[in-house]
């Protein structure tokens, strides 16, 4: 299992398991719950989330904050408020480069050449896709906490996904840690010998 460190605006995400990105509604309570449930990163979508980004940055200074947008002005405003990662629905490479932010999109070729830090580039792929080896991968299983959704998260983690985006943080975190323990990249939380 390939587990490279990712760096988003200077925040290093060293890991021994696939990182869990909480896809959140724009609410302080949702952020608090996601952090308590073990989210490594949080992501907000929608307009007018800049105040929430600023509050999250102040409240959780080491947490990686992402913004999911197709709007360059919104992406820039969120980066000014403290966002570290642009989950791009359009070509927002220049905004990411200007702020030194991470960049996650389905198409990332040329992002480094245009100024995005290499250790913050992540390719977004569908959960059922094969994972490319040339760049860390973000797999989205958001909206599905069913056994099938968690199985997709386990397969993605086992295949080497760098980040799993989900609305079910606690369960996905357990799955990612379990997959890493089975692969041998993370020690089990509790070793029990069966006799």
Contact map, one row per residue, 1 for C-alpha under 8 A:
111000000000000000000000000000000000000000000000000000000000000000000000000000000000000000000000000000000000000000000000000000000000000000000000000000000000011100000000000000000001001010000000000
111100000000000000000000000000000000000000000000000000000000000000000000000000000000000000000000000000000000000000000000000000000000000000000000000000000000000101000000000000000000000000000000000
111110000000001111000000000000000000000000000000000000000000000000000000000000000000000000000000000000000000000000000000000000000000000000000000000000000000000101000000000000000000000000000000000
011111000000011000000000000000000000000000000000000000000000000000000000000000000000000000000000000000000000000000000000000000000000000100000000000000000000000001000000000000000000000000000000000
001111100001111000000000000000000000000000000000000000000000000000000000000000000000000000000000000000000000000000000010000000000000000000000000000000000000000000000000000000000000000000000000000
000111110001110000000000000000000000000000000000000000000000000000000000000000000000000000000000000000000000000000000011000000000000000000000000000000000000000000000000000000000000000000000000000
000011111111100000000000000000000000000000000000000000000000000000000000000000000000000000000000000001000000000000000011000000000000000000000000000000000000000000000000000000000000000000000000000
000001111111100000000000000000000000000000000000000000000000000100000000000000000001100000000000000111000000000000000011000000000000000000000000000000000000000000000000000000000000000000000000000
000000111110000000000000000000000000000000000000000000000000000000000000000000000001100000000000001111000000000000000001000000000000000000000000000000000000000000000000000000000000000000000000000
000000111111000000000000000000000000000000000000000000000000000000000000000000000000000000000000000000000000000000000000000000000000000000000000000000000000000000000000000000000000000000000000000
000000111111100000000000000000000000000000000000000000000000011100000000000000000000000000000000000000000000000000000000000000000000000000000000000000000000000000000000000000000000000000000000000
000011110111110000000000000000000000000000000000000000000000000000000000000000000000000000000000000000000000000000000000000000000000000000000000000000000000000000000000000000000000000000000000000
000011110011111000000000000000000000000100000000000000000000000000000000000000000000000000000000000000000000000000000000000000000000000000000000000000000000000000000000000000000000000000000000000
000111000001111100000000000000000000000000000000000000000000000000000000000000000000000000000000000000000000000000000000000000000000000000000000000000000000000000000000000000000000000000000000000
001110000000111111100000000000000000000000000000000000000000000000000000000000000000000000000000000000000000000000000000000000000000000000000000000000000000000000000000000000000000000000000000000
001000000000011111000000000000000000000000000000000000000000000000000000000000000000000000000000000000000000000000000000000000000000000000000000000000000000000000000000000000001001000011000000000
001000000000001111100000000000000000000000000000000000000000000000000000000000000000000000000000000000000000000000000000000000000000000000000000000000000000100001000000000000011011000011000000000
001000000000001111110000000000000000000000000000000000000000000000000000000000000000000000000000000000000000000000000000000000000000000000000000000000000000100111110000000000011001000000000000000
000000000000001011111000000000000000001110000000000000000000000000000000000000000000000000000000000000000000000000000000000000000000000000000000000000000000000001110000000010010000000000000000000
000000000000000001111100000000000000011110000000000000000000000000000000000000000000000000000000000000000000000000000000000000000000000000000000000000000000000000111100100110010000000000000000000
000000000000000000111110000000000000001111100000000000000000000000000000000000000000000000000000000000000000000000000000000000000000000000000000000000000000000000111100100000000000000000000000000
000000000000000000011111000000000100001111100000000000000000000000000000000000000000000000000000000000000000000000000000000000000000000000000000000000000000000000001111100000000000000000000000000
000000000000000000001111100000000000000001110000000000000000000000000000000000000000000000000000000000000000000000000000000000000000000000000100000000000000000000001110000000000000000000000000000
000000000000000000000111111001100000000001111000000000000000000000000000000000000000000000000000000000000000000000000000000000000000000000000000000000000000000000000010000000000000000000000000000
000000000000000000000011111001000000000000011000000000000000000000000000000000000000000000000000000000000000000000000000000000000000000000000000000000000000000000000000000000000000000000000000000
000000000000000000000001111101000000000000011100100100000000000000000000000000000000000000000000000000000000000000000000000000000000000000000000000000000000000000000000000000000000000000000000000
000000000000000000000001111111100000000000000000000100000000000000000000000000000000000000000000000000000000000000000000000000000000000000000000000000000000000000000000000000000000000000000000000
000000000000000000000000011111110000000000000000000100010000000000000000000000000000000000000000000000000000000000000000000000000000000000000000000000000000000000000000000000000000000000000000000
000000000000000000000000001111111000000000000000000000000000000000000000000000000000000000000000000000000000000000000000000000000000000000000000000000000000000000000000000000000000000000000000000
000000000000000000000001111111111100000000000000000000000000000000000000000000000000000000000000000000000000000000000000000000000000000000000000000000000000000000000000000000000000000000000000000
000000000000000000000001001111111110000001000000000000010000000000000000000000000000000000000000000000000000000000000000000000000000000000000000000000000000000000000000000000000000000000000000000
000000000000000000000000000111111111000000000000000000000000000000000000000000000000000000000000000000000000000000000000000000000000000000000000000000000000000000000000000000000000000000000000000
000000000000000000000000000011111111100000000000000000000000000000000000000000000000000000000000000000000000000000000000000000000000000000000000000000000000000000000000000000000000000000000000000
000000000000000000000100000001111111111001000000000000000000000000000000000000000000000000000000000000000000000000000000000000000000000000000000000000000000000000000000110000000000000000000000000
000000000000000000000000000000111111111100000000000000000000000000000000000000000000000000000000000000000000000000000000000000000000000000000000000000000000000000000000000000000000000000000000000
000000000000000000000000000000011111111000000000000000000000000000000000000000000000000000000000000000000000000000000000000000000000000000000000000000000000000000000000000000000000000000000000000
000000000000000000000000000000001111111000000000000000000000000000000000000000000000000000000000000000000000000000000000000000000000000000000000000000000000000000000000110000000000000000000000000
000000000000000000010000000000000111111100000000000000000000000000000000000000000000000000000000000000000000000000000000000000000000000000000000000000000000000000000000110010000000000000000000000
000000000000000000111100000000000111111111000000000000000000000000000000000000000000000000000000000000000000000000000000000000000000000000000000000000000000000000000000110010000000000000000000000
000000000000100000111100000000000010011111000000000000000000001100000000000000000000000000000000000000000000000000000000000000000000000000000000000000000000000000000000000000000000000000000000000
000000000000000000111100000000000000001111100000000000000000001111000000000000000000000000000000000000000000000000000000000000000000000000000000000000000000000000000000000000000000000000000000000
000000000000000000001111000000100100001111110000000000000000001111000000000000000000000000000000000000000000000000000000000000000000000000000000000000000000000000000000000000000000000000000000000
000000000000000000001111000000000000000011111000000000000000000011110000000000000000000000000000000000000000000000000000000000000000000000000000000000000000000000000000000000000000000000000000000
000000000000000000000011110000000000000001111100100000000000000001110000000000000000000000000000000000000000000000000000000000000000000000000000000000000000000000000000000000000000000000000000000
000000000000000000000001110000000000000000111110100000000000000000111000000000000000000000000000000000000000000000000000000000000000000000000000000000000000000000000000000000000000000000000000000
000000000000000000000000010000000000000000011111100000000000000000011000000000000000000000000000000000000000000000000000000000000000000000000000000000000000000000000000000000000000000000000000000
000000000000000000000000000000000000000000001111100000000000000000000000010000000000000000000000000000000000000000000000000000000000000000000000000000000000000000000000000000000000000000000000000
000000000000000000000000000000000000000000000111111000000000000000000000000000000000000000000000000000000000000000000000000000000000000000000000000000000000000000000000000000000000000000000000000
000000000000000000000000010000000000000000011111111110000000000000000000000001000000000000000000000000000000000000000000000000000000000000000000000000000000000000000000000000000000000000000000000
000000000000000000000000000000000000000000000001111111000000000000000000000011001000000000000000000000000000000000000000000000000000000000000000000000000000000000000000000000000000000000000000000
000000000000000000000000000000000000000000000001111111100000000000000000000000001000000000000000000000000000000000000000000000000000000000000000000000000000000000000000000000000000000000000000000
000000000000000000000000011100000000000000000000111111110000000000000000000000000000000000000000000000000000000000000000000000000000000000000000000000000000000000000000000000000000000000000000000
000000000000000000000000000000000000000000000000111111111000000010000000000001001110000000000000000000000000000000000000000000000000000000000000000000000000000000000000000000000000000000000000000
000000000000000000000000000000000000000000000000011111111100000000000000000000001100000000000000000000000000000000000000000000000000000000000000000000000000000000000000000000000000000000000000000
000000000000000000000000000000000000000000000000001111111110000000000000000000000000000000000000000000000000000000000000000000000000000000000000000000000000000000000000000000000000000000000000000
000000000000000000000000000100100000000000000000000111111111100010000000000000000000000000000000000000000000000000000000000000000000000000000000000000000000000000000000000000000000000000000000000
000000000000000000000000000000000000000000000000000011111111111010000000000000001110000000000000000000000000000000000000000000000000000000000000000000000000000000000000000000000000000000000000000
000000000000000000000000000000000000000000000000000001111111100000000000000000000000000000000000000000000000000000000000000000000000000000000000000000000000000000000000000000000000000000000000000
000000000000000000000000000000000000000000000000000000111111100000000000000000000000000000000000000000000000000000000000000000000000000000000000000000000000000000000000000000000000000000000000000
000000000000000000000000000000000000000000000000000000011111111000000000000000000000000000000000000000000000000000000000000000000000000000000000000000000000000000000000000000000000000000000000000
000000000000000000000000000000000000000000000000000000011111111000000000000000000000000000000000000000000000000000000000000000000000000000000000000000000000000000000000000000000000000000000000000
000000000010000000000000000000000000000000000000000000001001111100000000000000000000000000000000000000000000000000000000000000000000000000000000000000000000000000000000000000000000000000000000000
000000000010000000000000000000000000000111000000000000001001111110000000000000000000000000000000000000000000000000000000000000000000000000000000000000000000000000000000000000000000000000000000000
000000010010000000000000000000000000000111000000000000000000011111000000000000000011100000000000000000000000000000000000000000000000000000000000000000000000000000000000000000000000000000000000000
000000000000000000000000000000000000000011100000000010011000001111100000000000000111100000000000000000000000000000000000000000000000000000000000000000000000000000000000000000000000000000000000000
000000000000000000000000000000000000000011110000000000000000000111110000000000000011111000000000000000000000000000000000000000000000000000000000000000000000000000000000000000000000000000000000000
000000000000000000000000000000000000000000111000000000000000000011111000001001000010111000000000000000000000000000000000000000000000000000000000000000000000000000000000000000000000000000000000000
000000000000000000000000000000000000000000111100000000000000000001111100000000000000011110000000000000000000000000000000000000000000000000000000000000000000000000000000000000000000000000000000000
000000000000000000000000000000000000000000001100000000000000000000111111011000000000011111000000000000000000000000000000000000000000000000000000000000000000000000000000000000000000000000000000000
000000000000000000000000000000000000000000000000000000000000000000011111001000000000000111110000000000000000000000000000000000000000000000000000000000000000000000000000000000000000000000000000000
000000000000000000000000000000000000000000000000000000000000000000001111111000000000000001010000000000000000000000000000000000000000000000000000000000000000000000000000000000000000000000000000000
000000000000000000000000000000000000000000000000000000000000000000001111111100000000000000010010000000000000000000000000000000000000000000000000000000000000000000000000000000000000000000000000000
000000000000000000000000000000000000000000000000000000000000000000000011111110000000000000000000000000000000000000000000000000000000000000000000000000000000000000000000000000000000000000000000000
000000000000000000000000000000000000000000000010000000000000000000001011111111000000000000000000000000000000000000000000000000000000000000000000000000000000000000000000000000000000000000000000000
000000000000000000000000000000000000000000000000000000000000000000101111111111100000010000010010000000000000000000000000000000000000000000000000000000000000000000000000000000000000000000000000000
000000000000000000000000000000000000000000000000000000000000000000000001111111110000000000000010001000000000000000000000000000000000000000000000000000000000000000000000000000000000000000000000000
000000000000000000000000000000000000000000000000010000000000000000000000111111111000000000000000000000000000000000000000000000000000000000000000000000000000000000000000000000000000000000000000000
000000000000000000000000000000000000000000000000110010000000000000100000011111111110000000000000000000000000000000000000000000000000000000000000000000000000000000000000000000000000000000000000000
000000000000000000000000000000000000000000000000000000000000000000000000001111111111000000000000001010000000000000000000000000000000000000000000000000000000000000000000000000000000000000000000000
000000000000000000000000000000000000000000000000000000000000000000000000000111111110000000000000000000000000000000000000000000000000000000000000000000000000000000000000000000000000000000000000000
000000000000000000000000000000000000000000000000011011001000000000000000000011111110000000000000000000000000000000000000000000000000000000000000000000000000000000000000000000000000000000000000000
000000000000000000000000000000000000000000000000000011001000000010000000000001111111000000000000000000000000000000000000000000000000000000000000000000000000000000000000000000000000000000000000000
000000000000000000000000000000000000000000000000000010001000000111100000000001111111110000000000000010000000000000000000000000000000000000000000000000000000000000000000000000000000000000000000000
000000011000000000000000000000000000000000000000000000000000000111000000000000100111110000000000000011000000000000000000000000000000000000000000000000000000000000000000000000000000000000000000000
000000011000000000000000000000000000000000000000000000000000000111100000000000000011111000000001000011110000000000000001000000000000000000000000000000000000000000000000000000000000000000000000000
000000000000000000000000000000000000000000000000000000000000000001111000001000000011111100010001000011110000000000000000000000000000000000000000000000000000000000000000000000000000000000000000000
000000000000000000000000000000000000000000000000000000000000000001111000000000000000111110000000000000111000000000000000000000000000000000000000000000000000000000000000000000000000000000000000000
000000000000000000000000000000000000000000000000000000000000000000011100000000000000011111110000000000111000000000000000000000000000000000000000000000000000000000000000000000000000000000000000000
000000000000000000000000000000000000000000000000000000000000000000011100000000000000001111100000000000001000000000000000000000000000000000000000000000000000000000000000000000000000000000000000000
000000000000000000000000000000000000000000000000000000000000000000001110000000000000000111110000000000001000000000000000000000000000000000000000000000000000000000000000000000000000000000000000000
000000000000000000000000000000000000000000000000000000000000000000000100000000000000000111111100000000000000000000000000000000000000000000000000000000000000000000000000000000000000000000000000000
000000000000000000000000000000000000000000000000000000000000000000000111001000000000010101111111000000000000000000000000000000000000000000000000000000000000000000000000000000000000000000000000000
000000000000000000000000000000000000000000000000000000000000000000000000000000000000000000111111100000100000001001010000000000000000000000000000000000000000000000000000000000000000000000000000000
000000000000000000000000000000000000000000000000000000000000000000000000000000000000000000111111110000000000000001110000000000000000000000000000000000000000000000000000000000000000000000000000000
000000000000000000000000000000000000000000000000000000000000000000000001001100000000000000011111111000000000000000000000000000000000000000000000000000000000000000000000000000000000000000000000000
000000000000000000000000000000000000000000000000000000000000000000000000000000000000110000011111111111100000000000010000000000000000000000000000000000000000000000000000000000000000000000000000000
000000000000000000000000000000000000000000000000000000000000000000000000000000000000000000001111111110000000000001111000000000000000000000000000000000000000000000000000000000000000000000000000000
000000000000000000000000000000000000000000000000000000000000000000000000000000000000000000000111111110000000000000100000000000000000000000000000000000000000000000000000000000000000000000000000000
000000001000000000000000000000000000000000000000000000000000000000000000000100100000000000000011111110000000000000000000000000000000000000000000000000000000000000000000000000000000000000000000000
000000011000000000000000000000000000000000000000000000000000000000000000000000000000000000000001111111000000000000111000000000000000000000000000000000000000000000000000000000000000000000000000000
000000011000000000000000000000000000000000000000000000000000000000000000000000100011110000000001111111100000000000011001000000000000000000000000000000000000000000000000000000000000000000000000000
000000111000000000000000000000000000000000000000000000000000000000000000000000000001110000000001000111110000000000011011110000000000000000000000000000000000000000000000000000000000000000000000000
000000000000000000000000000000000000000000000000000000000000000000000000000000000000111100001001000011111001001000010001110000000000000000000000000000000000000000000000000000000000000000000000000
000000000000000000000000000000000000000000000000000000000000000000000000000000000000111100000000000001111101000000000000111100000000000001000000000000000000000000000000000000000000000000000000000
000000000000000000000000000000000000000000000000000000000000000000000000000000000000001111000000000000111111000000000000011100000000000000000000000000000000000000000000000000000000000000000000000
000000000000000000000000000000000000000000000000000000000000000000000000000000000000000000000000000000011111000000000000001110000000000000000000000000000000000000000000000000000000000000000000000
000000000000000000000000000000000000000000000000000000000000000000000000000000000000000000000000000000001111100000000000001100000000000000000000000000000000000000000000000000000000000000000000000
000000000000000000000000000000000000000000000000000000000000000000000000000000000000000000000000000000111111111000000000111000000000000000000000000000000000000000000000000000000000000000000000000
000000000000000000000000000000000000000000000000000000000000000000000000000000000000000000000000000000000011111100000000000000000000000000000000000000000000000000000000000000000000000000000000000
000000000000000000000000000000000000000000000000000000000000000000000000000000000000000000000000000000000001111111000000000000000000000000000000000000000000000000000000000000000000000000000000000
000000000000000000000000000000000000000000000000000000000000000000000000000000000000000000001000000000100001111111110000100000000000000000000000000000000000000000000000000000000000000000000000000
000000000000000000000000000000000000000000000000000000000000000000000000000000000000000000000000000000000000111111111100100000000000000000000000000000000000000000000000000000000000000000000000000
000000000000000000000000000000000000000000000000000000000000000000000000000000000000000000000000000000000000011111110000000000000000000000000000000000000000000000000000000000000000000000000000000
000000000000000000000000000000000000000000000000000000000000000000000000000000000000000000001100100000000000011111110000000000000000000000000000000000000000000000000000000000000000000000000000000
000000000000000000000000000000000000000000000000000000000000000000000000000000000000000000000100110100000000001111111000000000000000000000000000000000000000000000000000000000000000000000000000000
000000000000000000000000000000000000000000000000000000000000000000000000000000000000000000001101100111100000001111111101100000000000000000000000000000000000000000000000000000000000000000000000000
000000000000000000000000000000000000000000000000000000000000000000000000000000000000000000000000100111000000000100111111100000000000000000000000000000000000000000000000000000000000000000000000000
000000000000000000000000000000000000000000000000000000000000000000000000000000000000000000000000000000000000000100011111100000000000000000000000000000000000000000000000000000000000000000000000000
000011110000000000000000000000000000000000000000000000000000000000000000000000000000000000000000000001000000000000001111100000000000000000000000000000000000000000000000000000000000000000000000000
000001111000000000000000000000000000000000000000000000000000000000000000000000000000100000000000000011100000000000011111110000000000000000000000000000000000000000000000000000000000000000000000000
000000000000000000000000000000000000000000000000000000000000000000000000000000000000000000000000000001110001001100011111111000000000001100000000000000000000000000000000000000000000000000000000000
000000000000000000000000000000000000000000000000000000000000000000000000000000000000000000000000000001111001000000000001111100000000001111000000000000000000000000000000000000000000000000000000000
000000000000000000000000000000000000000000000000000000000000000000000000000000000000000000000000000000011111000000000000111110000000001111000000000000000000000000000000000000000000000000000000000
000000000000000000000000000000000000000000000000000000000000000000000000000000000000000000000000000000011110000000000000011111000000000011110000000000000000000000000000000000000000000000000000000
000000000000000000000000000000000000000000000000000000000000000000000000000000000000000000000000000000000100000000000000001111101010000011110000000000000000000000000000000000000000000000000000000
000000000000000000000000000000000000000000000000000000000000000000000000000000000000000000000000000000000000000000000000000111111000000000110000000000000000000000000000000000000000000000000000000
000000000000000000000000000000000000000000000000000000000000000000000000000000000000000000000000000000000000000000000000000011111000000000111000000000011001000000000000000000000000000000000000000
000000000000000000000000000000000000000000000000000000000000000000000000000000000000000000000000000000000000000000000000000001111100000000000000000000010000000000000000000000000000000000000000000
000000000000000000000000000000000000000000000000000000000000000000000000000000000000000000000000000000000000000000000000000011111110000000000000000000000000000000000000000000000000000000000000000
000000000000000000000000000000000000000000000000000000000000000000000000000000000000000000000000000000000000000000000000000000011111000000000000000000000000000000000000000000000000000000000000000
000000000000000000000000000000000000000000000000000000000000000000000000000000000000000000000000000000000000000000000000000010001111100010000000000000000000001110000000000000000000000000000000000
000000000000000000000000000000000000000000000000000000000000000000000000000000000000000000000000000000000000000000000000000000000111111010000000000000000000000000000000000000000000000000000000000
000000000000000000000000000000000000000000000000000000000000000000000000000000000000000000000000000000000000000000000000000000000011111100000000000000000000000000000000000000000000000000000000000
000000000000000000000000000000000000000000000000000000000000000000000000000000000000000000000000000000000000000000000000000000000001111100000000000000000000000000000000000000000000000000000000000
000000000000000000000000000000000000000000000000000000000000000000000000000000000000000000000000000000000000000000000000111000000001111110000000000000000000000000000000000000000000000000000000000
000100000000000000000000000000000000000000000000000000000000000000000000000000000000000000000000000000000000000000000000111000000000111111000000000000000000000011000000000000000000000000000000000
000000000000000000000000000000000000000000000000000000000000000000000000000000000000000000000000000000000000000000000000011110000011001111100000000000000000000111100000000000000000000000000000000
000000000000000000000000000000000000000000000000000000000000000000000000000000000000000000000000000000010000000000000000011110000000000111110000000000000000000011111000000000000000000000000000000
000000000000000000000000000000000000000000000000000000000000000000000000000000000000000000000000000000000000000000000000000111100000000011111000000000000001000010111000000000000000000000000000000
000000000000000000000000000000000000000000000000000000000000000000000000000000000000000000000000000000000000000000000000000111100000000001111100000000000000000000011100000000000000000000000000000
000000000000000000000000000000000000000000000000000000000000000000000000000000000000000000000000000000000000000000000000000000100000000000111111000010011000000000011110000000000000000000000000000
000000000000000000000010000000000000000000000000000000000000000000000000000000000000000000000000000000000000000000000000000000000000000000011111100000000000000000001111000000000000000000000000000
000000000000000000000000000000000000000000000000000000000000000000000000000000000000000000000000000000000000000000000000000000000000000000001111100000000000000000000111000000000000000000000000000
000000000000000000000000000000000000000000000000000000000000000000000000000000000000000000000000000000000000000000000000000000000000000000001111110111000000000000000111000000000000000000000000000
000000000000000000000000000000000000000000000000000000000000000000000000000000000000000000000000000000000000000000000000000000000000000000000111111111000000000000000011001000000000000000000000000
000000000000000000000000000000000000000000000000000000000000000000000000000000000000000000000000000000000000000000000000000000000000000000000001111111000000000000000000000000000000000000000000000
000000000000000000000000000000000000000000000000000000000000000000000000000000000000000000000000000000000000000000000000000000000000000000000000111111100000000000000000000000000000000000000000000
000000000000000000000000000000000000000000000000000000000000000000000000000000000000000000000000000000000000000000000000000000000000000000000001111111110000000000000000000000000000000000000000000
000000000000000000000000000000000000000000000000000000000000000000000000000000000000000000000000000000000000000000000000000000000000000000001001111111111000000000000000000000000000000000000000000
000000000000000000000000000000000000000000000000000000000000000000000000000000000000000000000000000000000000000000000000000000000000000000000001111111111100000000000000001100100000000000000000000
000000000000000000000000000000000000000000000000000000000000000000000000000000000000000000000000000000000000000000000000000000000000000000000000001111111110000000000000000000000000000000000000000
000000000000000000000000000000000000000000000000000000000000000000000000000000000000000000000000000000000000000000000000000000110000000000001000000111111111000000000000000000000000000000000000000
000000000000000000000000000000000000000000000000000000000000000000000000000000000000000000000000000000000000000000000000000000100000000000001000000011111111100000010000000100110000000000000000000
000000000000000000000000000000000000000000000000000000000000000000000000000000000000000000000000000000000000000000000000000000000000000000000000000001111111110000000000000000110010000000000000000
000000000000000000000000000000000000000000000000000000000000000000000000000000000000000000000000000000000000000000000000000000000000000000000000000000111111111000000000000000000000000000000000000
000000000000000000000000000000000000000000000000000000000000000000000000000000000000000000000000000000000000000000000000000000100000000000100000000000011111111110010000000000000000000000000000000
000000000000000011000000000000000000000000000000000000000000000000000000000000000000000000000000000000000000000000000000000000000000000000000000000000001111111111010000000000010011000000000000000
100000000000000000000000000000000000000000000000000000000000000000000000000000000000000000000000000000000000000000000000000000000000000000000000000000000111111110000000000000000011001000000000000
100000000000000000000000000000000000000000000000000000000000000000000000000000000000000000000000000000000000000000000000000000000010000000000000000000000011111110000000000000000000000000000000000
111000000000000001000000000000000000000000000000000000000000000000000000000000000000000000000000000000000000000000000000000000000010000010000000000000000001111111000000000000000000000000000000000
000000000000000001000000000000000000000000000000000000000000000000000000000000000000000000000000000000000000000000000000000000000010000111100000000000000001111111110000000000000000000000000000000
011100000000000011100000000000000000000000000000000000000000000000000000000000000000000000000000000000000000000000000000000000000000000111000000000000000000100111110000000000000000000000000000000
000000000000000001111000000000000000000000000000000000000000000000000000000000000000000000000000000000000000000000000000000000000000000011100000000000000000000011111000000000000000000000000000000
000000000000000001111000000000000000000000000000000000000000000000000000000000000000000000000000000000000000000000000000000000000000000001111000000000001001100011111100000100000000000000000000000
000000000000000000011110000000000000000000000000000000000000000000000000000000000000000000000000000000000000000000000000000000000000000001111100000000000000000000111110000000000000000000000000000
000000000000000000011110000000000000000000000000000000000000000000000000000000000000000000000000000000000000000000000000000000000000000000011111000000000000000000011111100100000000000000000000000
000000000000000000000111000000000000000000000000000000000000000000000000000000000000000000000000000000000000000000000000000000000000000000001111100000000000000000001111100000000000000000000000000
000000000000000000000100000000000000000000000000000000000000000000000000000000000000000000000000000000000000000000000000000000000000000000000111100000000000000000000111111100000000000000000000000
000000000000000000011100000000000100111000000000000000000000000000000000000000000000000000000000000000000000000000000000000000000000000000000000000000000000000000000111111110000000000000000000000
000000000000000000000000000000000100111000000000000000000000000000000000000000000000000000000000000000000000000000000000000000000000000000000000000000000000000000000001111111000000000000000000000
000000000000000000000000000000000000000000000000000000000000000000000000000000000000000000000000000000000000000000000000000000000000000000000000100001000000000000000001111111100000000000000000000
000000000000000000010000000000000000000000000000000000000000000000000000000000000000000000000000000000000000000000000000000000000000000000000000000001001000000000010101111111110000000000000000000
000000000000000000110000000000000000011000000000000000000000000000000000000000000000000000000000000000000000000000000000000000000000000000000000000000000000000000000000111111111000000000000000000
000000000000000000000000000000000000000000000000000000000000000000000000000000000000000000000000000000000000000000000000000000000000000000000000000000000000000000000000011111111100000000000000000
000000000000000000000000000000000000000000000000000000000000000000000000000000000000000000000000000000000000000000000000000000000000000000000000000001001100000000000000001111111110000000000000000
000000000000000011110000000000000000000000000000000000000000000000000000000000000000000000000000000000000000000000000000000000000000000000000000000000001100100000000000000111111111000000000000000
000000000000000111000000000000000000000000000000000000000000000000000000000000000000000000000000000000000000000000000000000000000000000000000000000000000000000000000000000011111111100001000000000
000000000000000000000000000000000000000000000000000000000000000000000000000000000000000000000000000000000000000000000000000000000000000000000000000000000000000000000000000001111111110000010000000
000000000000000010000000000000000000000000000000000000000000000000000000000000000000000000000000000000000000000000000000000000000000000000000000000000000100110000000000000000111111111000000000000
100000000000000111000000000000000000000000000000000000000000000000000000000000000000000000000000000000000000000000000000000000000000000000000000000000000000110000000000000000011111111111000000000
000000000000000000000000000000000000000000000000000000000000000000000000000000000000000000000000000000000000000000000000000000000000000000000000000000000000000000000000000000001111111111110000000
000000000000000000000000000000000000000000000000000000000000000000000000000000000000000000000000000000000000000000000000000000000000000000000000000000000000000000000000000000000111111110000000000
100000000000000000000000000000000000000000000000000000000000000000000000000000000000000000000000000000000000000000000000000000000000000000000000000000000000010000000000000000000011111111000000000
000000000000000000000000000000000000000000000000000000000000000000000000000000000000000000000000000000000000000000000000000000000000000000000000000000000000000000000000000000000001111111100000000
100000000000000110000000000000000000000000000000000000000000000000000000000000000000000000000000000000000000000000000000000000000000000000000000000000000000000000000000000000000001111111100000000
000000000000000110000000000000000000000000000000000000000000000000000000000000000000000000000000000000000000000000000000000000000000000000000000000000000000000000000000000000001001101111110000000
000000000000000000000000000000000000000000000000000000000000000000000000000000000000000000000000000000000000000000000000000000000000000000000000000000000000000000000000000000000000100111111000000
000000000000000000000000000000000000000000000000000000000000000000000000000000000000000000000000000000000000000000000000000000000000000000000000000000000000000000000000000000000100100001111110000
000000000000000000000000000000000000000000000000000000000000000000000000000000000000000000000000000000000000000000000000000000000000000000000000000000000000000000000000000000000000000000111110000
000000000000000000000000000000000000000000000000000000000000000000000000000000000000000000000000000000000000000000000000000000000000000000000000000000000000000000000000000000000000000000011111000
000000000000000000000000000000000000000000000000000000000000000000000000000000000000000000000000000000000000000000000000000000000000000000000000000000000000000000000000000000000000000000011111100
000000000000000000000000000000000000000000000000000000000000000000000000000000000000000000000000000000000000000000000000000000000000000000000000000000000000000000000000000000000000000000000111110
000000000000000000000000000000000000000000000000000000000000000000000000000000000000000000000000000000000000000000000000000000000000000000000000000000000000000000000000000000000000000000000011111
000000000000000000000000000000000000000000000000000000000000000000000000000000000000000000000000000000000000000000000000000000000000000000000000000000000000000000000000000000000000000000000001111
000000000000000000000000000000000000000000000000000000000000000000000000000000000000000000000000000000000000000000000000000000000000000000000000000000000000000000000000000000000000000000000000111
